[in-house]
Amino acid sequence: MDHLVVSLVVEGQITEQLWSSDSVGASFEDLQFTLGQGPGPDALRTSRTAVEHDVTALGAARWPTLVPAMAHLPIAAMFCLPLALGGISVGVLTALRASPGPMSGQETDDALGLAAALTLQFLGGAGTRGETWADAQPDGELHRAVVHQATGMLSVQLALPLGEALLRLRAYTYSHDRSIIEAAEDVVSRRLRLDDDRPEPE
């Protein structure tokens, strides 16, 4: 595998990216989060592995906004494994490769073993879930901390529930072809208000 990402469920079907092996994996995970579609959300929703051996062969119906949006990323195959035990889903392990094709037998065994180990780690106790992974982030912050902060601010500004405020931020990000992290930083620094969808004067 060329890129790995570990995400943890924080609320409902919303995940937080806890760790990524590189910027390609992080960018892919941010796209899935922004658009709300892809193998990761599918794996989380169904508690089943979501696999695409050849991205170039994908039709428009499966992930109609994700596939065009990820065209600039060197990803040809995607494998998303739910971190689940029984009826409890705690996250998703995403493996990405630059070349198409299925996993080898050894790669499959390694991915399943890692997914099982991560699931047990995250189910180890509510007080410790994800702390070791979060400590690996710069300054000890989770990857999307600023997105959660911006969502709270938008909820107050627009008088919306948190879920709807996040949808507004996602919609703005997609329609303006921006990173959700960058847009959230603009909201938090008050350079952007979504009630008029225009940057405020500096």
MIPAZA-666276 format. One record per residue: x, y, z of N, C-alpha, C in turn. Coordinates in nm, 3 decimals. Layout:
BEGIN
X	Y	Z	X	Y	Z	X	Y	Z
...
//
This chain:
BEGIN
0.084	-0.119	0.000	0.000	0.000	0.000	0.088	0.125	0.000
0.043	0.228	-0.072	0.121	0.351	-0.080	0.082	0.453	0.025
-0.045	0.451	0.070	-0.093	0.551	0.165	-0.191	0.485	0.262
-0.180	0.521	0.390	-0.272	0.469	0.493	-0.331	0.585	0.572
-0.458	0.571	0.610	-0.526	0.671	0.692	-0.609	0.598	0.797
-0.607	0.650	0.918	-0.690	0.597	1.026	-0.785	0.708	1.072
-0.915	0.679	1.070	-1.016	0.775	1.112	-1.101	0.714	1.223
-1.144	0.798	1.315	-1.222	0.753	1.430	-1.358	0.821	1.429
-1.462	0.745	1.458	-1.597	0.802	1.466	-1.604	0.898	1.585
-1.654	1.019	1.560	-1.672	1.114	1.669	-1.819	1.140	1.698
-1.906	1.125	1.596	-2.049	1.145	1.617	-2.125	1.090	1.497
-2.216	0.998	1.521	-2.296	0.943	1.411	-2.208	0.886	1.302
-2.221	0.942	1.181	-2.141	0.898	1.067	-2.024	0.994	1.041
-1.995	1.082	1.135	-1.887	1.179	1.119	-1.759	1.122	1.179
-1.650	1.127	1.102	-1.523	1.074	1.151	-1.419	1.185	1.164
-1.320	1.160	1.247	-1.206	1.249	1.264	-1.081	1.175	1.217
-1.006	1.238	1.128	-0.883	1.178	1.080	-0.778	1.186	1.192
-0.740	1.069	1.243	-0.646	1.065	1.354	-0.502	1.056	1.308
-0.480	0.988	1.194	-0.342	0.970	1.148	-0.344	0.941	0.999
-0.245	0.997	0.929	-0.228	0.967	0.788	-0.080	0.951	0.760
-0.046	0.858	0.670	0.095	0.834	0.640	0.156	0.946	0.557
0.073	1.024	0.488	0.126	1.133	0.405	0.014	1.226	0.360
0.050	1.327	0.281	-0.046	1.428	0.239	-0.149	1.374	0.141
-0.113	1.272	0.062	-0.210	1.215	-0.033	-0.326	1.151	0.043
-0.293	1.070	0.143	-0.398	1.008	0.223	-0.482	1.111	0.296
-0.417	1.215	0.350	-0.490	1.319	0.422	-0.585	1.394	0.328
-0.538	1.425	0.207	-0.622	1.496	0.110	-0.742	1.412	0.069
-0.719	1.282	0.047	-0.829	1.194	0.010	-0.932	1.186	0.121
-0.888	1.174	0.244	-0.980	1.165	0.357	-1.059	1.295	0.374
-0.992	1.408	0.352	-1.062	1.536	0.360	-1.169	1.549	0.252
-1.141	1.496	0.133	-1.242	1.499	0.026	-1.364	1.415	0.065
-1.340	1.296	0.119	-1.453	1.212	0.161	-1.535	1.283	0.269
-1.465	1.347	0.362	-1.534	1.418	0.470	-1.615	1.534	0.415
-1.557	1.610	0.322	-1.624	1.727	0.265	-1.747	1.687	0.185
-1.732	1.582	0.102	-1.839	1.543	0.009	-1.938	1.445	0.070
-1.898	1.380	0.178	-1.988	1.284	0.243	-2.009	1.157	0.164
-1.914	1.125	0.074	-1.927	1.001	-0.003	-1.790	0.943	-0.030
-1.790	0.813	-0.060	-1.665	0.742	-0.087	-1.664	0.608	-0.018
-1.557	0.531	-0.035	-1.549	0.399	0.027	-1.546	0.406	0.179
-1.488	0.511	0.236	-1.484	0.524	0.381	-1.622	0.538	0.442
-1.702	0.636	0.398	-1.840	0.646	0.448	-1.922	0.520	0.422
-1.899	0.455	0.307	-1.971	0.330	0.278	-1.935	0.221	0.378
-1.805	0.208	0.408	-1.760	0.106	0.503	-1.816	0.133	0.642
-1.821	0.259	0.679	-1.874	0.295	0.812	-2.023	0.268	0.820
-2.096	0.300	0.714	-2.241	0.285	0.713	-2.284	0.138	0.713
-2.211	0.055	0.639	-2.251	-0.085	0.622	-2.176	-0.182	0.713
-2.068	-0.133	0.777	-1.979	-0.220	0.857	-1.920	-0.332	0.772
-1.901	-0.304	0.643	-1.840	-0.400	0.551	-1.727	-0.331	0.475
-1.626	-0.408	0.436	-1.514	-0.353	0.360	-1.563	-0.299	0.226
-1.519	-0.176	0.194	-1.553	-0.113	0.066	-1.426	-0.108	-0.019
-1.432	-0.167	-0.137	-1.313	-0.184	-0.220	-1.340	-0.133	-0.361
-1.240	-0.067	-0.419	-1.245	-0.032	-0.560	-1.107	-0.060	-0.618
-1.096	-0.166	-0.699	-0.966	-0.209	-0.752	-0.911	-0.118	-0.861
-1.000	-0.047	-0.931	-0.955	0.037	-1.043	-1.042	0.162	-1.049
-0.989	0.273	-0.998	-1.064	0.398	-0.993	-1.100	0.446	-1.133
-1.012	0.421	-1.229	-1.037	0.469	-1.366	-1.157	0.400	-1.431
-1.194	0.284	-1.379	-1.306	0.210	-1.436	-1.439	0.241	-1.367
-1.435	0.330	-1.268	-1.556	0.363	-1.194	-1.657	0.436	-1.282
-1.782	0.397	-1.273	-1.888	0.470	-1.341	-1.927	0.593	-1.261
-2.011	0.676	-1.319	-2.050	0.801	-1.255	-2.147	0.781	-1.139
-2.211	0.664	-1.132	-2.318	0.645	-1.036	-2.269	0.622	-0.893
-2.154	0.558	-0.874	-2.116	0.515	-0.740	-2.079	0.632	-0.649
-1.980	0.712	-0.689	-1.941	0.830	-0.611	-1.927	0.947	-0.708
-2.037	1.006	-0.752	-2.035	1.101	-0.864	-1.957	1.229	-0.839
-1.947	1.274	-0.716	-1.869	1.396	-0.691	-1.727	1.365	-0.644
-1.708	1.254	-0.575	-1.575	1.221	-0.524	-1.476	1.191	-0.636
-1.515	1.108	-0.732	-1.420	1.064	-0.835	-1.361	1.181	-0.914
-1.442	1.276	-0.964	-1.381	1.391	-1.032	-1.294	1.476	-0.940
-1.336	1.489	-0.814	-1.263	1.574	-0.721	-1.126	1.516	-0.684
-1.110	1.383	-0.693	-0.983	1.321	-0.655	-0.893	1.293	-0.775
-0.931	1.347	-0.891	-0.856	1.319	-1.014	-0.710	1.362	-1.006
-0.681	1.464	-0.924	-0.543	1.514	-0.914	-0.457	1.430	-0.821
-0.518	1.336	-0.749	-0.444	1.253	-0.654	-0.396	1.125	-0.721
-0.274	1.079	-0.689	-0.221	0.955	-0.749	-0.279	0.831	-0.683
-0.409	0.810	-0.702	-0.479	0.698	-0.640	-0.551	0.618	-0.748
-0.519	0.489	-0.760	-0.582	0.404	-0.860	-0.663	0.291	-0.796
-0.639	0.262	-0.668	-0.713	0.157	-0.598	-0.737	0.199	-0.454
-0.855	0.165	-0.401	-0.893	0.209	-0.267	-0.950	0.091	-0.188
-0.911	0.081	-0.062	-0.958	-0.028	0.024	-0.990	0.033	0.161
-1.116	0.030	0.202	-1.157	0.086	0.331	-1.217	-0.023	0.418
-1.155	-0.045	0.533	-1.199	-0.149	0.626	-1.261	-0.085	0.749
-1.384	-0.126	0.785	-1.445	-0.072	0.906	-1.373	-0.123	1.030
-1.357	-0.038	1.127	-1.305	-0.079	1.257	-1.427	-0.106	1.343
-1.472	-0.230	1.342	-1.600	-0.264	1.405	-1.591	-0.398	1.476
-1.669	-0.408	1.582	-1.680	-0.533	1.656	-1.826	-0.550	1.693
-1.888	-0.656	1.643	-2.031	-0.673	1.664	-2.106	-0.558	1.597
-2.192	-0.492	1.672	-2.265	-0.379	1.618	-2.201	-0.246	1.644
-2.078	-0.246	1.698	-2.011	-0.121	1.733	-1.908	-0.086	1.628
-1.921	0.030	1.567	-1.822	0.080	1.471	-1.749	0.198	1.532
-1.617	0.191	1.534	-1.539	0.297	1.598	-1.457	0.378	1.498
-1.445	0.331	1.373	-1.365	0.406	1.278	-1.346	0.331	1.148
-1.251	0.381	1.068	-1.223	0.323	0.937	-1.072	0.325	0.912
-1.020	0.216	0.858	-0.882	0.208	0.810	-0.887	0.217	0.658
-0.819	0.315	0.601	-0.817	0.335	0.456	-0.679	0.306	0.401
-0.671	0.220	0.300	-0.546	0.189	0.231	-0.561	0.230	0.085
-0.464	0.303	0.033	-0.470	0.355	-0.103	-0.344	0.314	-0.179
-0.362	0.292	-0.311	-0.248	0.252	-0.391	-0.248	0.328	-0.523
-0.128	0.356	-0.574	-0.114	0.432	-0.698	-0.139	0.347	-0.821
-0.133	0.215	-0.807	-0.156	0.125	-0.920	-0.285	0.045	-0.898
-0.359	0.013	-1.004	-0.484	-0.062	-0.988	-0.458	-0.208	-0.956
-0.563	-0.275	-0.910	-0.554	-0.418	-0.883	-0.589	-0.451	-0.740
-0.625	-0.578	-0.713	-0.661	-0.620	-0.578	-0.538	-0.632	-0.488
-0.564	-0.640	-0.358	-0.456	-0.667	-0.263	-0.405	-0.809	-0.283
-0.277	-0.828	-0.253	-0.224	-0.964	-0.249	-0.274	-1.032	-0.122
-0.254	-1.163	-0.114	-0.295	-1.236	0.005	-0.229	-1.182	0.130
-0.099	-1.151	0.121	-0.026	-1.099	0.237	-0.076	-0.961	0.276
-0.102	-0.876	0.175	-0.154	-0.743	0.203	-0.291	-0.751	0.271
-0.374	-0.842	0.226	-0.506	-0.859	0.286	-0.494	-0.902	0.432
-0.407	-0.999	0.458	-0.386	-1.045	0.596	-0.335	-0.931	0.684
-0.240	-0.852	0.631	-0.184	-0.741	0.708	-0.290	-0.636	0.738
-0.373	-0.604	0.637	-0.477	-0.502	0.656	-0.581	-0.549	0.758
-0.623	-0.674	0.748	-0.722	-0.727	0.843	-0.665	-0.731	0.984
-0.538	-0.769	0.996	-0.474	-0.772	1.127	-0.463	-0.633	1.188
-0.425	-0.535	1.107	-0.414	-0.398	1.156	-0.550	-0.344	1.196
-0.652	-0.371	1.115	-0.787	-0.325	1.147	-0.835	-0.384	1.279
-0.809	-0.512	1.300	-0.850	-0.577	1.425	-0.778	-0.517	1.545
-0.647	-0.490	1.529	-0.569	-0.433	1.639	-0.617	-0.291	1.672
-0.646	-0.212	1.568	-0.694	-0.075	1.590	-0.831	-0.076	1.658
-0.917	-0.168	1.616	-1.050	-0.177	1.676	-1.039	-0.204	1.825
-0.956	-0.299	1.863	-0.937	-0.332	2.004	-0.876	-0.214	2.079
-0.783	-0.142	2.015	-0.721	-0.025	2.078	-0.827	0.082	2.108
-0.914	0.109	2.011	-1.012	0.215	2.028	-1.126	0.174	2.120
-1.150	0.043	2.133	-1.253	-0.005	2.224	-1.197	-0.028	2.364
-1.071	0.006	2.384	-1.004	-0.023	2.511	-1.055	0.056	2.629
-1.131	0.159	2.604	-1.185	0.238	2.715	-1.217	0.378	2.667
-1.329	0.431	2.709	-1.374	0.562	2.662	-1.276	0.671	2.698
-1.202	0.654	2.810	-1.109	0.759	2.850	-0.981	0.759	2.771
-0.952	0.650	2.697	-0.825	0.643	2.626	-0.843	0.631	2.477
-0.966	0.625	2.428	-0.988	0.606	2.285	-0.923	0.716	2.204
-0.828	0.675	2.119	-0.769	0.771	2.026	-0.663	0.861	2.084
-0.637	0.855	2.217	-0.542	0.949	2.275	-0.401	0.929	2.220
-0.358	0.804	2.205	-0.224	0.779	2.154	-0.209	0.833	2.013
-0.311	0.815	1.930	-0.305	0.865	1.793	-0.313	1.016	1.792
-0.397	1.075	1.877	-0.410	1.220	1.879	-0.280	1.285	1.922
-0.205	1.220	2.011	-0.077	1.276	2.057	0.023	1.288	1.944
0.004	1.208	1.835	0.097	1.213	1.723	0.072	1.333	1.631
-0.042	1.403	1.649	-0.073	1.517	1.565	0.010	1.637	1.609
0.039	1.732	1.517	0.112	1.853	1.554	0.042	1.925	1.668
0.120	1.965	1.770	0.069	2.038	1.886	-0.038	1.959	1.962
-0.045	1.826	1.937	-0.141	1.743	2.007	-0.285	1.765	1.963
-0.308	1.835	1.851	-0.443	1.864	1.805	-0.488	1.762	1.701
-0.617	1.734	1.700	-0.672	1.648	1.597	-0.670	1.722	1.464
-0.667	1.644	1.355	-0.652	1.701	1.220	-0.760	1.805	1.190
-0.884	1.776	1.229	-0.993	1.866	1.193	-1.044	1.948	1.312
-0.961	1.976	1.409	-1.005	2.054	1.524	-1.063	2.187	1.480
-0.999	2.251	1.383	-1.046	2.382	1.336	-1.182	2.370	1.266
-1.209	2.256	1.203	-1.339	2.236	1.138	-1.449	2.228	1.244
-1.424	2.158	1.353	-1.522	2.149	1.460	-1.545	2.285	1.524
-1.437	2.363	1.538	-1.449	2.498	1.595	-1.531	2.588	1.502
-1.502	2.581	1.372	-1.576	2.661	1.275	-1.723	2.621	1.272
-1.750	2.491	1.282	-1.889	2.444	1.283	-1.966	2.503	1.400
-1.902	2.508	1.516	-1.967	2.569	1.633	-1.995	2.717	1.612
-1.899	2.788	1.553	-1.919	2.931	1.527	-2.032	2.953	1.427
-2.036	2.872	1.321	-2.141	2.886	1.221	-2.278	2.852	1.279
-2.281	2.756	1.368	-2.407	2.720	1.433	-2.467	2.840	1.505
-2.381	2.918	1.571	-2.427	3.037	1.643	-2.463	3.148	1.544
-2.372	3.174	1.446	-2.394	3.281	1.350	-2.521	3.263	1.269
-2.547	3.139	1.226	-2.658	3.112	1.136	-2.781	3.057	1.208
-2.770	3.041	1.341	-2.881	2.986	1.422	-2.925	2.850	1.367
-2.826	2.763	1.345	-2.852	2.630	1.291	-2.801	2.523	1.387
-2.861	2.403	1.384	-2.802	2.291	1.459	-2.662	2.261	1.405
-2.580	2.196	1.484	-2.441	2.169	1.444	-2.433	2.091	1.314
-2.520	1.990	1.298	-2.517	1.910	1.175	-2.543	1.994	1.051
-2.639	2.084	1.059	-2.671	2.169	0.943	-2.560	2.271	0.919
-2.498	2.319	1.027	-2.387	2.413	1.011	-2.270	2.347	0.940
-2.243	2.221	0.974	-2.136	2.147	0.906	-2.170	2.128	0.758
-2.297	2.099	0.727	-2.337	2.085	0.587	-2.316	2.215	0.510
-2.343	2.330	0.573	-2.321	2.459	0.507	-2.172	2.479	0.477
-2.088	2.441	0.573	-1.943	2.455	0.552	-1.896	2.361	0.441
-1.947	2.238	0.439	-1.912	2.143	0.334	-1.956	2.196	0.197
-2.078	2.250	0.190	-2.130	2.301	0.063	-2.046	2.418	0.012
-2.010	2.508	0.103	-1.925	2.621	0.062	-1.792	2.571	0.009
-1.731	2.475	0.081	-1.601	2.421	0.041	-1.607	2.360	-0.098
-1.710	2.280	-0.123	-1.722	2.213	-0.252	-1.749	2.313	-0.365
-1.841	2.406	-0.343	-1.878	2.499	-0.450	-1.767	2.598	-0.482
-1.676	2.622	-0.388	-1.566	2.715	-0.411	-1.434	2.643	-0.436
-1.438	2.509	-0.447	-1.319	2.430	-0.477	-1.205	2.461	-0.381
-1.236	2.456	-0.252	-1.138	2.487	-0.148	-1.120	2.368	-0.054
-1.012	2.369	0.020	-0.991	2.272	0.127	-1.082	2.308	0.243
-1.143	2.207	0.305	-1.231	2.235	0.418	-1.153	2.290	0.537
-1.027	2.253	0.548	-0.943	2.306	0.656	-0.921	2.455	0.635
-0.889	2.496	0.511	-0.865	2.637	0.482	-0.992	2.720	0.505
-1.105	2.670	0.458	-1.231	2.742	0.477	-1.263	2.756	0.625
-1.241	2.650	0.701	-1.268	2.655	0.845	-1.177	2.756	0.914
-1.050	2.761	0.872	-0.958	2.859	0.930	-1.005	3.001	0.903
-1.061	3.025	0.783	-1.113	3.158	0.751	-1.234	3.193	0.837
-1.319	3.095	0.864	-1.435	3.119	0.950	-1.389	3.153	1.092
-1.296	3.073	1.143	-1.249	3.094	1.281	-1.179	3.228	1.297
-1.103	3.269	1.195	-1.032	3.398	1.201	-1.121	3.514	1.159
-1.249	3.484	1.130	-1.350	3.585	1.094	-1.321	3.653	0.961
-1.250	3.584	0.872	-1.233	3.636	0.736	-1.346	3.593	0.645
-1.428	3.499	0.694	-1.536	3.445	0.612	-1.661	3.428	0.696
-1.773	3.477	0.643	-1.904	3.451	0.704	-1.992	3.386	0.599
-2.059	3.281	0.635	-2.141	3.210	0.537	-2.284	3.262	0.529
-2.318	3.363	0.612	-2.452	3.419	0.599	-2.462	3.505	0.474
-2.346	3.561	0.430	-2.348	3.633	0.303	-2.253	3.570	0.201
-2.178	3.463	0.246	-2.092	3.386	0.156	-1.986	3.473	0.088
-1.943	3.579	0.156	-1.835	3.663	0.104	-1.730	3.682	0.210
-1.600	3.685	0.171	-1.499	3.715	0.270	-1.518	3.854	0.326
-1.499	3.869	0.456	-1.505	4.001	0.515	-1.380	4.080	0.481
-1.389	4.214	0.481	-1.269	4.296	0.458	-1.166	4.270	0.565
-1.038	4.275	0.525	-0.932	4.254	0.624	-0.931	4.374	0.721
//
